[in-house]
């Protein structure tokens, strides 16, 4: 698993961004994720603006969401609606359009003393984790001109991907 994650990092330089309808992409993504974790249909609430378009490499976005959703499910309470995936367009006068994707869980959140470390390579709080998931997710976002940030606990963990919209 560690080798495949390191190889994934090498693919960040081969980004082939395309314009993706985020609602359609997220629905397909969740269908695929459900094959691996049947709880997704019950636990994840999807709220995506149908006009949200993001410029991103399809396989990179899949990898980022796979990691983020996996983490959110692992740390959530595991009840209906425990994880929210929200996405919408952000239009600001004088700036190009952008899209925000928020992944929020209802778990305990991330302790303040480790928040600065969550994107560092090999940092993990999970006994079988490699500590590369969030690091790779952030690197793939940057390769696509996007940002991945940890927001304030709400009360669970809250991550925001901000990317180029259209």
N, CA, C and O of each residue as an XYZ file, in Angstrom:
664
protein
N       0.820     -1.193      0.000
C       0.000      0.000      0.000
C       0.865      1.259      0.000
O       0.564      2.233     -0.691
N       1.930      1.226      0.776
C       2.836      2.372      0.837
C       3.448      2.654     -0.528
O       3.538      3.811     -0.940
N       3.870      1.609     -1.233
C       4.465      1.779     -2.556
C       3.456      2.383     -3.523
O       3.801      3.280     -4.292
N       2.213      1.903     -3.496
C       1.214      2.450     -4.425
C       0.921      3.917     -4.110
O       0.665      4.706     -5.019
N       0.956      4.284     -2.836
C       0.716      5.686     -2.487
C       1.869      6.573     -2.932
O       1.648      7.697     -3.385
N       3.087      6.085     -2.808
C       4.248      6.860     -3.274
C       4.190      6.996     -4.798
O       4.497      8.059     -5.337
N       3.800      5.928     -5.489
C       3.661      6.002     -6.950
C       2.587      7.012     -7.349
O       2.728      7.706     -8.355
N       1.532      7.093     -6.574
C       0.465      8.060     -6.832
C       1.018      9.478     -6.808
O       0.603     10.331     -7.592
N       1.949      9.719     -5.910
C       2.574     11.039     -5.821
C       3.285     11.399     -7.108
O       3.278     12.561     -7.515
N       3.897     10.425     -7.752
C       4.595     10.675     -9.007
C       3.672     11.078    -10.133
O       4.112     11.671    -11.118
N       2.400     10.765     -9.999
C       1.434     11.099    -11.051
C       0.936     12.540    -10.975
O       0.240     13.004    -11.878
N       1.286     13.240     -9.915
C       0.769     14.600     -9.760
C       1.249     15.531    -10.868
O       0.562     16.492    -11.214
N       2.427     15.247    -11.426
C       2.974     16.099    -12.481
C       2.321     15.844    -13.828
O       2.549     16.590    -14.781
N       1.518     14.808    -13.915
C       0.861     14.471    -15.177
C      -0.613     14.850    -15.157
O      -1.437     14.175    -15.773
N      -0.940     15.905    -14.468
C      -2.330     16.339    -14.376
C      -2.864     16.715    -15.750
O      -2.217     17.440    -16.506
N      -4.050     16.213    -16.060
C      -4.736     16.571    -17.289
C      -6.112     17.122    -16.910
O      -7.128     16.441    -17.052
N      -6.124     18.373    -16.423
C      -7.389     18.942    -15.976
C      -8.411     19.027    -17.097
O      -8.082     19.327    -18.245
N      -9.644     18.758    -16.740
C     -10.765     18.899    -17.655
C     -11.909     19.523    -16.867
O     -11.907     19.506    -15.636
N     -12.858     20.058    -17.563
C     -14.002     20.679    -16.909
C     -14.997     19.594    -16.518
O     -15.528     18.891    -17.378
N     -15.245     19.463    -15.228
C     -16.128     18.417    -14.709
C     -17.348     19.022    -14.045
O     -17.236     19.982    -13.282
N     -18.522     18.458    -14.335
C     -19.721     18.824    -13.596
C     -19.616     18.116    -12.251
O     -19.658     16.888    -12.181
N     -19.482     18.884    -11.205
C     -19.200     18.320     -9.894
C     -20.345     17.467     -9.354
O     -20.101     16.470     -8.675
N     -21.571     17.840     -9.641
C     -22.714     17.054     -9.157
C     -22.699     15.664     -9.778
O     -22.833     14.662     -9.076
N     -22.538     15.606    -11.083
C     -22.495     14.329    -11.784
C     -21.294     13.506    -11.318
O     -21.416     12.308    -11.062
N     -20.143     14.151    -11.213
C     -18.932     13.460    -10.777
C     -19.124     12.888     -9.377
O     -18.799     11.725     -9.138
N     -19.646     13.690     -8.450
C     -19.810     13.254     -7.060
C     -20.811     12.105     -6.949
O     -20.603     11.176     -6.168
N     -21.882     12.161     -7.716
C     -22.864     11.078     -7.682
C     -22.243      9.762     -8.159
O     -22.439      8.718     -7.536
N     -21.499      9.815     -9.257
C     -20.825      8.617     -9.776
C     -19.782      8.128     -8.784
O     -19.669      6.929     -8.530
N     -19.029      9.054     -8.229
C     -18.010      8.714     -7.237
C     -18.631      7.983     -6.051
O     -18.108      6.957     -5.615
N     -19.744      8.502     -5.526
C     -20.388      7.866     -4.376
C     -20.924      6.483     -4.723
O     -20.872      5.572     -3.898
N     -21.437      6.323     -5.934
C     -21.885      4.999     -6.373
C     -20.717      4.012     -6.347
O     -20.869      2.880     -5.887
N     -19.561      4.440     -6.837
C     -18.379      3.579     -6.850
C     -17.876      3.306     -5.432
O     -17.481      2.184     -5.119
N     -17.890      4.320     -4.584
C     -17.422      4.159     -3.209
C     -18.330      3.194     -2.451
O     -17.867      2.442     -1.593
N     -19.623      3.217     -2.771
C     -20.591      2.343     -2.111
C     -20.280      0.872     -2.357
O     -20.583      0.024     -1.518
N     -19.686      0.570     -3.488
C     -19.297     -0.810     -3.772
C     -18.280     -1.301     -2.740
O     -18.272     -2.478     -2.380
N     -17.420     -0.389     -2.265
C     -16.387     -0.738     -1.290
C     -16.843     -0.568      0.151
O     -16.297     -1.201      1.055
N     -17.835      0.278      0.368
C     -18.343      0.512      1.718
C     -19.843      0.777      1.618
O     -20.262      1.887      1.288
N     -20.634     -0.224      1.899
C     -22.084     -0.130      1.712
C     -22.748      0.881      2.646
O     -23.904      1.245      2.430
N     -22.051      1.333      3.664
C     -22.616      2.317      4.588
C     -22.781      3.692      3.950
O     -23.537      4.523      4.454
N     -22.083      3.935      2.851
C     -22.063      5.257      2.230
C     -23.473      5.769      1.925
O     -23.776      6.934      2.180
N     -24.318      4.921      1.390
C     -25.669      5.348      1.011
C     -26.436      5.922      2.200
O     -27.237      6.842      2.037
N     -26.199      5.390      3.373
C     -26.903      5.856      4.562
C     -26.176      6.994      5.272
O     -26.808      7.926      5.769
N     -24.860      6.918      5.316
C     -24.090      7.849      6.140
C     -23.749      9.171      5.470
O     -23.567     10.180      6.152
N     -23.661      9.180      4.141
C     -23.194     10.381      3.439
C     -24.366     11.160      2.850
O     -25.222     10.609      2.157
N     -24.379     12.443      3.144
C     -25.364     13.364      2.570
C     -24.646     14.181      1.505
O     -23.642     14.836      1.781
N     -25.169     14.135      0.293
C     -24.579     14.858     -0.836
C     -25.432     16.074     -1.149
O     -26.634     15.963     -1.386
N     -24.794     17.237     -1.145
C     -25.479     18.479     -1.469
C     -24.567     19.275     -2.399
O     -23.709     20.032     -1.946
N     -24.763     19.092     -3.709
C     -23.887     19.717     -4.697
C     -24.709     20.560     -5.652
O     -25.684     20.084     -6.232
N     -24.313     21.807     -5.811
C     -24.936     22.731     -6.754
C     -24.792     22.160     -8.165
O     -23.684     21.848     -8.601
N     -25.897     22.025     -8.867
C     -25.855     21.423    -10.209
C     -25.074     22.281    -11.204
O     -24.682     21.793    -12.264
N     -24.844     23.551    -10.876
C     -24.078     24.428    -11.767
C     -22.589     24.449    -11.436
O     -21.816     25.138    -12.102
N     -22.184     23.705    -10.416
C     -20.777     23.708     -9.996
C     -19.929     22.927    -10.993
O     -20.085     21.714    -11.136
N     -19.037     23.626    -11.678
C     -18.099     23.021    -12.622
C     -16.698     23.280    -12.095
O     -16.375     24.397    -11.689
N     -15.868     22.247    -12.102
C     -14.499     22.389    -11.600
C     -13.526     21.896    -12.659
O     -13.789     20.913    -13.351
N     -12.395     22.593    -12.778
C     -11.339     22.183    -13.699
C     -10.329     21.378    -12.882
O      -9.606     21.917    -12.044
N     -10.302     20.049    -13.156
C      -9.500     19.138    -12.337
C      -9.256     17.867    -13.126
O     -10.096     17.468    -13.933
N      -8.134     17.234    -12.908
C      -7.862     15.920    -13.487
C      -8.816     14.917    -12.828
O      -8.881     14.825    -11.602
N      -9.549     14.176    -13.647
C     -10.579     13.256    -13.161
C     -10.025     12.228    -12.159
O     -10.619     12.011    -11.103
N      -8.900     11.603    -12.489
C      -8.354     10.580    -11.590
C      -7.804     11.197    -10.309
O      -7.864     10.579     -9.246
N      -7.271     12.412    -10.406
C      -6.784     13.094     -9.214
C      -7.934     13.438     -8.278
O      -7.837     13.229     -7.069
N      -9.020     13.962     -8.830
C     -10.166     14.317     -7.995
C     -10.756     13.073     -7.346
O     -11.174     13.109     -6.189
N     -10.788     11.979     -8.088
C     -11.274     10.721     -7.533
C     -10.422     10.310     -6.338
O     -10.954      9.911     -5.302
N      -9.118     10.404     -6.477
C      -8.193     10.017     -5.411
C      -8.343     10.927     -4.189
O      -8.329     10.451     -3.054
N      -8.487     12.220     -4.418
C      -8.644     13.173     -3.313
C      -9.934     12.869     -2.548
O      -9.922     12.770     -1.321
N     -11.033     12.725     -3.269
C     -12.307     12.466     -2.609
C     -12.304     11.107     -1.914
O     -12.878     10.962     -0.834
N     -11.663     10.111     -2.526
C     -11.591      8.775     -1.919
C     -10.921      8.859     -0.546
O     -11.393      8.276      0.429
N      -9.821      9.591     -0.495
C      -9.107      9.743      0.763
C      -9.925     10.526      1.785
O     -10.046     10.123      2.942
N     -10.481     11.645      1.344
C     -11.212     12.510      2.257
C     -12.458     11.816      2.809
O     -12.738     11.886      4.005
N     -13.191     11.158      1.939
C     -14.412     10.485      2.370
C     -14.075      9.290      3.270
O     -14.756      9.051      4.267
N     -13.029      8.547      2.918
C     -12.603      7.428      3.766
C     -12.259      7.878      5.170
O     -12.651      7.244      6.149
N     -11.524      8.978      5.265
C     -11.182      9.526      6.585
C     -12.436      9.969      7.332
O     -12.597      9.673      8.516
N     -13.317     10.674      6.642
C     -14.537     11.170      7.284
C     -15.391     10.014      7.804
O     -15.914     10.083      8.916
N     -15.534      8.969      7.021
C     -16.320      7.805      7.458
C     -15.663      7.124      8.653
O     -16.350      6.725      9.594
N     -14.354      6.990      8.625
C     -13.629      6.317      9.710
C     -13.778      7.068     11.037
O     -13.858      6.449     12.098
N     -13.813      8.388     10.974
C     -13.846      9.176     12.208
C     -15.243      9.642     12.598
O     -15.412     10.268     13.644
N     -16.239      9.349     11.780
C     -17.606      9.795     12.080
C     -18.253      8.906     13.135
O     -17.696      7.884     13.535
N     -19.441      9.317     13.578
C     -20.200      8.524     14.545
C     -20.839      7.306     13.892
O     -21.283      6.393     14.589
N     -20.891      7.281     12.562
C     -21.430      6.124     11.871
C     -22.934      6.020     11.893
O     -23.489      4.922     11.836
N     -23.604      7.166     11.977
C     -25.067      7.173     11.942
C     -25.525      7.912     10.685
O     -24.728      8.579     10.024
N     -26.799      7.792     10.365
C     -27.330      8.442      9.162
C     -26.964      9.925      9.132
O     -27.188     10.651     10.101
N     -26.397     10.363      8.006
C     -26.031     11.767      7.833
C     -24.751     12.183      8.530
O     -24.489     13.378      8.668
N     -23.945     11.226      8.975
C     -22.707     11.552      9.704
C     -21.694     12.329      8.878
O     -20.897     13.089      9.428
N     -21.718     12.145      7.559
C     -20.749     12.809      6.687
C     -21.506     13.634      5.660
O     -22.472     13.171      5.053
N     -21.051     14.860      5.479
C     -21.660     15.741      4.476
C     -20.621     16.109      3.425
O     -19.490     16.476      3.744
N     -21.029     16.003      2.179
C     -20.199     16.446      1.066
C     -21.003     17.548      0.371
O     -21.980     17.274     -0.325
N     -20.582     18.777      0.567
C     -21.258     19.945      0.004
C     -20.343     20.613     -1.007
O     -19.138     20.725     -0.784
N     -20.914     21.056     -2.114
C     -20.111     21.752     -3.121
C     -20.952     22.814     -3.794
O     -22.137     22.617     -4.062
N     -20.323     23.940     -4.062
C     -21.036     25.047     -4.703
C     -20.053     25.995     -5.371
O     -18.857     26.002     -5.080
N     -20.601     26.791     -6.274
C     -19.822     27.816     -6.971
C     -19.678     29.033     -6.075
O     -20.563     29.353     -5.282
N     -18.544     29.703     -6.219
C     -18.310     30.950     -5.493
C     -17.958     32.002     -6.535
O     -16.955     31.891     -7.241
N     -18.794     33.012     -6.613
C     -18.564     34.105     -7.561
C     -18.257     35.363     -6.767
O     -19.062     35.807     -5.949
N     -17.087     35.930     -7.015
C     -16.665     37.149     -6.352
C     -16.332     38.167     -7.431
O     -15.533     37.873     -8.320
N     -16.933     39.377     -7.376
C     -16.651     40.383     -8.399
C     -15.151     40.625     -8.571
O     -14.423     40.804     -7.594
N     -14.707     40.628     -9.815
C     -13.316     40.894    -10.132
C     -12.406     39.677    -10.047
O     -11.214     39.777    -10.338
N     -12.952     38.526     -9.651
C     -12.149     37.301     -9.536
C     -12.761     36.200    -10.398
O     -13.971     36.177    -10.620
N     -11.921     35.293    -10.882
C     -12.473     34.178    -11.666
C     -13.350     33.297    -10.774
O     -13.142     33.239     -9.563
N     -14.325     32.617    -11.366
C     -15.180     31.739    -10.558
C     -14.368     30.605     -9.942
O     -13.378     30.145    -10.510
N     -14.807     30.175     -8.785
C     -14.169     29.039     -8.140
C     -15.246     28.137     -7.547
O     -16.416     28.508     -7.452
N     -14.822     26.969     -7.160
C     -15.729     25.985     -6.583
C     -15.170     25.563     -5.238
O     -13.961     25.382     -5.093
N     -16.036     25.406     -4.262
C     -15.629     24.899     -2.961
C     -16.312     23.565     -2.717
O     -17.517     23.421     -2.923
N     -15.527     22.595     -2.275
C     -16.044     21.277     -1.901
C     -15.718     21.096     -0.421
O     -14.553     21.113     -0.024
N     -16.752     20.925      0.381
C     -16.591     20.764      1.821
C     -16.920     19.330      2.207
O     -17.958     18.796      1.818
N     -16.036     18.715      2.969
C     -16.274     17.380      3.504
C     -16.211     17.504      5.018
O     -15.177     17.841      5.594
N     -17.352     17.221      5.647
C     -17.500     17.447      7.078
C     -18.046     16.177      7.717
O     -18.986     15.569      7.205
N     -17.451     15.782      8.839
C     -17.986     14.627      9.564
C     -18.437     15.053     10.959
O     -18.147     16.162     11.407
N     -19.147     14.159     11.635
C     -19.668     14.470     12.965
C     -18.848     13.805     14.077
O     -19.334     13.633     15.195
N     -17.615     13.437     13.764
C     -16.748     12.788     14.754
C     -16.181     13.779     15.755
O     -16.698     14.887     15.900
N     -15.126     13.385     16.440
C     -14.554     14.224     17.489
C     -13.766     15.427     16.963
O     -13.392     16.303     17.742
N     -13.513     15.480     15.677
C     -12.719     16.574     15.131
C     -11.236     16.287     15.280
O     -10.839     15.215     15.737
N     -10.437     17.242     14.896
C      -8.981     17.083     14.955
C      -8.458     17.948     16.094
O      -8.709     19.152     16.153
N      -7.735     17.313     16.984
C      -7.232     18.012     18.160
C      -6.352     19.186     17.742
O      -5.521     19.050     16.845
N      -6.530     20.330     18.383
C      -5.762     21.530     18.014
C      -4.246     21.320     17.971
O      -3.559     21.907     17.135
N      -3.725     20.479     18.880
C      -2.269     20.306     18.918
C      -1.706     19.553     17.728
O      -0.497     19.597     17.500
N      -2.545     18.859     16.955
C      -2.032     18.140     15.784
C      -2.522     18.722     14.461
O      -2.141     18.229     13.399
N      -3.348     19.748     14.500
C      -3.895     20.311     13.262
C      -2.826     20.769     12.284
O      -3.002     20.625     11.074
N      -1.740     21.309     12.770
C      -0.669     21.794     11.890
C       0.077     20.656     11.208
O       0.805     20.893     10.244
N      -0.088     19.420     11.687
C       0.662     18.292     11.164
C      -0.113     17.414     10.193
O       0.489     16.549      9.555
N      -1.413     17.597     10.054
C      -2.228     16.615      9.326
C      -1.833     16.442      7.859
O      -2.087     15.384      7.284
N      -1.227     17.440      7.249
C      -0.827     17.327      5.845
C       0.644     16.921      5.671
O       1.132     16.826      4.545
N       1.340     16.684      6.773
C       2.745     16.293      6.687
C       2.853     14.823      6.271
O       2.064     13.991      6.720
N       3.838     14.500      5.406
C       3.989     13.101      5.011
C       4.349     12.220      6.209
O       5.148     12.591      7.069
N       3.733     11.050      6.229
C       3.955     10.008      7.239
C       3.376     10.332      8.606
O       3.622      9.599      9.564
N       2.614     11.409      8.719
C       1.926     11.690      9.985
C       0.593     10.961      9.962
O      -0.195     11.126      9.030
N       0.341     10.160     10.976
C      -0.930      9.439     11.055
C      -1.348      9.249     12.507
O      -0.510      9.180     13.407
N      -2.644      9.168     12.716
C      -3.186      8.828     14.031
C      -3.881      7.472     13.958
O      -4.435      7.003     14.953
N      -3.854      6.846     12.795
C      -4.518      5.558     12.566
C      -3.471      4.452     12.607
O      -2.435      4.559     11.950
N      -3.722      3.407     13.360
C      -2.720      2.359     13.566
C      -2.274      1.672     12.282
O      -1.131      1.223     12.195
N      -3.152      1.578     11.281
C      -2.737      0.929     10.040
C      -2.567      1.930      8.892
O      -2.478      1.533      7.731
N      -2.523      3.218      9.214
C      -2.360      4.238      8.185
C      -0.906      4.430      7.782
O       0.014      4.125      8.541
N      -0.718      4.945      6.568
C       0.640      5.230      6.094
C       1.048      6.671      6.374
O       2.234      6.997      6.345
N       0.081      7.524      6.643
C       0.388      8.927      6.852
C       0.616      9.679      5.557
O       1.164     10.781      5.564
N       0.198      9.088      4.438
C       0.387      9.754      3.148
C      -0.921     10.253      2.531
O      -0.889     11.043      1.588
N      -2.047      9.815      3.036
C      -3.325     10.151      2.418
C      -3.585     11.636      2.248
O      -3.818     12.105      1.135
N      -3.547     12.379      3.351
C      -3.815     13.818      3.270
C      -2.694     14.558      2.549
O      -2.938     15.540      1.849
N      -1.475     14.083      2.723
C      -0.349     14.695      2.018
C      -0.528     14.558      0.510
O      -0.372     15.532     -0.226
N      -0.853     13.363      0.052
C      -1.067     13.131     -1.383
C      -2.272     13.928     -1.880
O      -2.226     14.515     -2.961
N      -3.344     13.950     -1.096
C      -4.538     14.707     -1.492
C      -4.196     16.174     -1.714
O      -4.624     16.773     -2.700
N      -3.432     16.744     -0.809
C      -3.056     18.162     -0.951
C      -2.150     18.365     -2.167
O      -2.325     19.333     -2.908
N      -1.201     17.480     -2.377
C      -0.295     17.581     -3.530
C      -1.079     17.494     -4.845
O      -0.808     18.249     -5.778
N      -2.044     16.581     -4.921
C      -2.847     16.444     -6.136
C      -3.702     17.687     -6.363
O      -3.895     18.109     -7.503
N      -4.204     18.262     -5.301
C      -4.963     19.507     -5.438
C      -4.066     20.605     -6.003
O      -4.456     21.313     -6.932
N      -2.880     20.743     -5.450
C      -1.965     21.784     -5.920
C      -1.575     21.567     -7.372
O      -1.407     22.535     -8.114
N      -1.427     20.314     -7.792
C      -1.092     20.013     -9.187
C      -2.203     20.446    -10.132
O      -1.971     20.604    -11.331
N      -3.408     20.640     -9.603
C      -4.556     21.057    -10.395
C      -4.942     22.515    -10.126
O      -6.039     22.947    -10.479
N      -4.041     23.261     -9.504
C      -4.309     24.671     -9.224
C      -5.353     24.874     -8.145
O      -6.002     25.919     -8.101
N      -5.524     23.898     -7.281
C      -6.523     23.963     -6.213
C      -5.826     23.950     -4.862
O      -4.617     23.739     -4.769
N      -6.610     24.178     -3.823
C      -6.084     24.155     -2.455
C      -6.921     23.194     -1.625
O      -8.127     23.070     -1.840
N      -6.294     22.523     -0.688
C      -6.990     21.687      0.280
C      -6.603     22.182      1.652
O      -5.424     22.226      2.004
N      -7.607     22.556      2.424
C      -7.342     23.140      3.731
C      -8.180     22.473      4.804
O      -9.268     21.960      4.542
N      -7.656     22.493      6.004
C      -8.397     22.066      7.180
C      -9.084     23.301      7.738
O      -8.433     24.307      8.018
N     -10.394     23.224      7.898
C     -11.158     24.325      8.479
C     -11.357     24.040      9.967
O     -10.935     22.998     10.470
N     -11.989     24.952     10.648
C     -12.266     24.748     12.065
C     -13.182     23.536     12.238
O     -14.031     23.263     11.390
N     -13.002     22.817     13.337
C     -13.893     21.710     13.643
C     -15.330     22.219     13.707
O     -15.592     23.310     14.213
N     -16.270     21.402     13.178
C     -17.650     21.869     13.126
C     -18.695     20.845     13.520
O     -19.586     20.662     12.690
N     -18.737     20.170     14.602
C     -17.653     19.965     15.558
C     -16.659     18.923     15.079
O     -15.540     18.865     15.588
N     -17.043     18.092     14.104
C     -16.108     17.105     13.553
C     -15.135     17.760     12.598
O     -15.134     18.980     12.435
N     -14.302     16.941     11.963
C     -13.327     17.461     11.007
C     -14.040     18.094      9.820
O     -15.094     17.624      9.393
N     -13.458     19.157      9.298
C     -14.035     19.903      8.178
C     -12.883     20.300      7.248
O     -12.016     21.097      7.607
N     -12.900     19.722      6.048
C     -11.899     20.039      5.045
C     -12.580     20.748      3.885
O     -13.741     20.480      3.574
N     -11.840     21.662      3.242
C     -12.364     22.390      2.096
C     -11.370     22.348      0.951
O     -10.208     22.726      1.099
N     -11.852     21.880     -0.199
C     -11.079     21.909     -1.438
C     -11.612     23.091     -2.236
O     -12.809     23.168     -2.511
N     -10.739     24.002     -2.603
C     -11.115     25.158     -3.417
C     -10.406     25.039     -4.745
O      -9.177     24.998     -4.805
N     -11.193     24.983     -5.821
C     -10.623     24.802     -7.152
C     -11.148     25.799     -8.147
O     -12.055     26.578     -7.854
N     -10.558     25.766     -9.349
C     -10.980     26.666    -10.417
C     -12.328     26.217    -10.968
O     -12.532     25.050    -11.300
N     -13.214     27.157    -11.051
C     -14.548     26.891    -11.593
C     -14.699     27.487    -12.969
O     -13.757     28.061    -13.516
N     -15.859     27.354    -13.517
C     -16.187     27.952    -14.833
C     -17.607     28.451    -14.784
O     -18.106     28.991    -15.771
